[in-house]
């Protein structure tokens, strides 16, 4: 399976200001992959999604979904995509059932079995007017409409917003079903624990730039052993930052630092043995640690 979503130096500038909302974004999401797109408010996540759906025109660069250019082939692209907006806006004067019937007809859906499965799974109140539904129940209708035609690309902006924990579990099950049938999933999220639980890879965006990508499971850096090292002298910290086979993560005050193996564990331990260490302990790095490292240090390399 190849890449279903591809962006090449995708850039967006609003007006004539000097600041880019999205700055040269290049990424790929493979078929059968769940990609978590992480960043603070205003980082560029929603701009990226609006460009992919051709709600906005890029200032430069390009993007393709299933091989189709998102601008030139916008109509064709939408045949392949299930989309959930960050702030779901649904027609208020129809019932959930009427809305889903209408959207299903637009997609040419012939088989309603999966839609019924989703309605039951999410306990969707499809007999009520959309205007009478709570935020959480509108979100359920939004999720059903995004998934019900079993698209091979899903673009989801803060998909679990407003859902209680039980419905979040139902959502995770639904995303995994999509992945298992080969769909590519791009999921914007503020929820770091959620991303670490459900995503295969994550990308961290800051000030419009993709500053980090990495695997969440398997042999990715998340889950590798982190060493908390108390050095004998402060001067050794500068040497530790440049030591081969070690990745310097952060300083925790005084002579204490967090480092991670850059290569094999054996080579990292050998490198650490060259330092005068007063105390050492281990921990697992999680996505929140990684996210906060970039957002607190300002690292955009």
C-alpha positions in Angstrom: 0.0 0.0 0.0 1.3 3.5 -0.9 0.7 7.0 0.4 -2.9 8.1 0.3 -2.3 11.7 1.5 0.8 13.6 0.1 1.7 17.2 0.6 4.7 18.9 -1.0 5.9 22.2 0.4 2.2 23.1 1.1 2.1 26.8 2.2 -0.6 29.2 3.2 -0.4 32.9 3.8 -3.4 34.9 4.8 -3.5 38.4 3.3 -0.2 40.2 2.9 1.2 39.7 6.4 4.7 38.3 6.9 3.5 35.3 8.9 2.7 32.0 7.2 -0.2 30.0 8.6 1.4 26.9 7.0 5.0 26.9 6.0 6.3 24.4 3.5 4.4 21.3 4.8 5.7 18.1 3.4 4.2 14.9 4.8 2.7 11.5 3.7 0.0 9.4 5.3 0.1 5.8 4.1 -2.9 3.6 3.3 -3.7 1.6 6.5 -2.0 4.2 8.7 -3.4 6.4 11.5 -1.4 9.6 11.6 -1.8 12.0 14.6 -1.4 15.6 13.7 -0.6 17.5 16.9 -0.1 21.1 17.8 -1.4 24.0 19.9 -4.2 26.3 18.9 -3.2 28.3 15.9 -0.3 26.0 15.0 -1.7 25.3 11.5 -3.6 22.1 12.0 -7.0 23.3 10.8 -5.4 25.3 7.9 -3.8 22.1 6.7 -7.2 20.3 6.8 -9.0 23.1 5.0 -6.4 23.0 2.3 -6.7 19.3 1.9 -10.5 19.6 1.4 -10.0 22.6 -0.9 -11.9 24.9 1.4 -8.8 27.2 1.1 -6.5 27.6 -1.8 -2.7 27.2 -1.1 -0.4 30.1 -1.6 2.2 27.6 -2.9 3.0 23.9 -2.9 0.6 21.1 -3.6 -1.3 18.2 -2.0 -2.7 15.0 -3.4 -5.3 12.5 -2.1 -5.3 9.1 -3.7 -3.3 10.6 -6.5 -5.7 13.4 -7.2 -4.7 17.0 -6.9 -6.8 18.6 -4.1 -7.3 21.8 -6.1 -7.6 20.6 -9.7 -9.4 17.4 -8.9 -11.4 18.7 -5.9 -14.7 17.0 -6.8 -13.0 13.6 -7.4 -11.1 14.0 -4.1 -14.3 14.4 -2.1 -15.6 11.0 -3.4 -12.8 9.3 -1.5 -12.8 11.3 1.7 -14.7 11.1 5.0 -14.4 14.4 6.8 -15.3 15.5 10.3 -14.9 19.2 11.0 -13.5 20.5 14.3 -16.7 22.3 15.1 -19.4 20.2 13.6 -22.0 22.3 11.8 -25.1 20.3 10.7 -28.4 21.3 9.1 -30.5 22.1 12.2 -34.0 21.7 10.8 -33.9 18.0 9.9 -33.6 14.9 12.0 -30.3 13.0 12.2 -31.9 10.2 10.1 -32.9 12.6 7.4 -29.5 14.2 7.3 -27.7 10.9 7.1 -30.1 9.7 4.3 -29.4 12.9 2.3 -25.6 12.6 2.8 -25.7 8.9 2.0 -27.6 9.6 -1.3 -24.9 12.1 -2.3 -22.2 9.5 -1.7 -24.3 6.9 -3.7 -24.5 4.5 -0.7 -26.4 1.3 -1.5 -25.6 -0.7 1.7 -26.9 0.8 4.9 -25.7 -2.0 7.2 -22.6 -0.3 8.3 -24.4 3.0 8.9 -26.9 1.1 11.2 -23.9 -0.5 13.0 -22.4 2.9 13.7 -25.7 4.4 14.8 -26.1 1.6 17.3 -22.5 1.8 18.5 -22.6 5.5 19.1 -26.2 5.5 20.5 -27.0 8.2 17.9 -30.3 9.9 18.5 -31.2 10.0 14.8 -35.0 10.5 15.4 -34.5 14.0 16.9 -34.0 17.3 15.1 -30.4 18.2 14.9 -31.2 21.5 16.6 -32.4 19.6 19.7 -29.2 17.6 20.1 -26.4 18.4 22.6 -22.9 19.0 21.4 -21.9 15.4 22.2 -24.9 14.0 20.3 -24.2 16.2 17.3 -20.6 14.9 17.3 -22.0 11.4 17.1 -24.0 12.3 14.0 -20.9 13.9 12.6 -18.8 10.8 13.2 -21.4 8.5 11.6 -21.6 10.7 8.4 -17.8 10.6 8.1 -17.4 6.9 8.4 -20.7 5.4 7.1 -19.7 5.2 3.4 -16.4 3.5 4.4 -14.1 5.9 2.6 -10.5 5.0 2.0 -9.3 8.4 3.4 -10.5 10.0 6.6 -9.7 13.6 7.7 -10.7 14.1 11.2 -10.4 17.4 13.1 -10.6 16.9 16.9 -12.9 14.0 16.5 -13.5 13.1 20.1 -14.5 16.6 21.2 -17.6 16.4 23.3 -17.6 12.6 23.6 -17.8 10.8 27.0 -15.2 8.1 27.7 -17.5 5.3 26.6 -18.1 7.0 23.2 -14.4 7.7 22.9 -13.8 3.9 23.1 -16.5 3.5 20.4 -14.6 6.0 18.2 -11.3 4.2 18.7 -12.9 0.9 17.6 -14.3 2.6 14.5 -10.9 4.2 13.6 -9.2 0.8 13.9 -11.8 -0.8 11.7 -11.0 1.9 9.0 -7.3 1.2 9.4 -7.8 -2.5 9.1 -9.6 -2.2 5.8 -6.8 -0.1 4.5 -8.0 3.5 5.0 -5.5 6.3 5.6 -6.5 8.4 8.6 -5.3 11.9 9.3 -6.4 12.9 12.8 -5.9 16.3 14.4 -5.9 16.2 18.1 -4.9 18.1 21.3 -5.3 14.8 23.3 -1.8 13.5 23.7 -2.8 10.3 25.5 -5.4 9.6 22.8 -2.8 10.0 20.0 -0.3 7.8 21.7 -3.0 5.1 22.2 -4.5 5.1 18.7 -2.0 6.5 16.2 0.8 4.7 14.3 2.8 7.9 13.7 2.5 11.5 14.9 3.6 14.8 13.5 4.1 17.9 15.7 3.4 21.3 14.1 4.4 24.6 15.5 3.9 28.1 14.0 2.9 26.5 10.7 6.0 24.2 10.5 6.2 20.5 10.9 8.9 20.2 13.5 8.9 16.5 14.3 7.5 13.2 13.0 8.0 9.8 14.6 6.5 6.4 15.1 4.4 5.8 18.3 4.7 2.0 18.4 7.2 -0.5 17.4 10.8 0.7 17.1 10.0 4.4 17.2 11.6 6.7 19.8 8.5 6.7 21.9 8.9 3.9 24.4 12.7 3.8 24.2 14.4 4.0 27.6 15.2 7.4 28.9 18.1 7.8 31.5 17.8 10.4 34.2 21.5 11.1 35.0 22.9 13.1 38.0 26.4 14.2 37.0 29.2 14.9 39.4 29.9 18.4 38.0 27.9 21.0 36.1 30.7 21.3 33.5 30.0 17.7 32.4 26.5 18.7 31.0 28.0 20.5 28.0 30.1 17.4 27.2 27.0 15.2 27.7 25.0 17.3 25.1 27.6 16.4 22.5 28.3 12.8 23.4 28.0 10.3 20.6 25.3 7.6 20.8 23.2 9.7 23.2 20.4 12.1 22.5 20.2 14.9 25.0 16.6 15.6 25.9 16.6 18.2 28.6 18.2 19.5 31.8 16.3 19.2 35.0 18.1 21.7 37.1 21.5 21.5 38.7 23.5 18.6 37.3 20.6 16.4 36.3 19.8 15.6 32.6 17.5 13.4 30.6 19.2 11.5 27.8 18.1 8.7 25.4 19.9 6.1 23.3 20.8 7.3 19.8 21.4 3.9 18.3 21.8 0.7 20.3 21.4 0.5 24.1 24.8 -1.0 24.4 26.5 2.0 22.7 24.5 4.4 24.9 25.6 2.7 28.1 29.2 2.7 26.9 29.0 6.4 26.3 27.5 7.0 29.7 30.3 5.0 31.3 32.8 7.8 30.3 31.1 10.2 32.7 31.3 10.6 36.5 27.7 9.8 37.4 26.4 10.1 41.0 23.0 8.6 40.3 21.1 7.2 37.3 17.5 5.9 36.8 15.3 5.0 33.9 11.9 5.9 32.7 9.8 5.6 29.5 9.4 8.7 27.4 5.8 9.4 26.4 4.2 11.6 23.8 3.4 14.3 26.3 7.1 14.5 27.2 8.0 14.8 23.6 5.4 17.3 22.8 6.2 19.6 25.7 9.9 19.3 24.9 9.3 21.1 21.6 6.7 23.5 22.8 8.7 24.6 25.9 12.2 24.8 24.4 11.1 26.4 21.1 13.0 23.7 19.1 12.0 23.9 15.5 14.9 22.0 14.0 
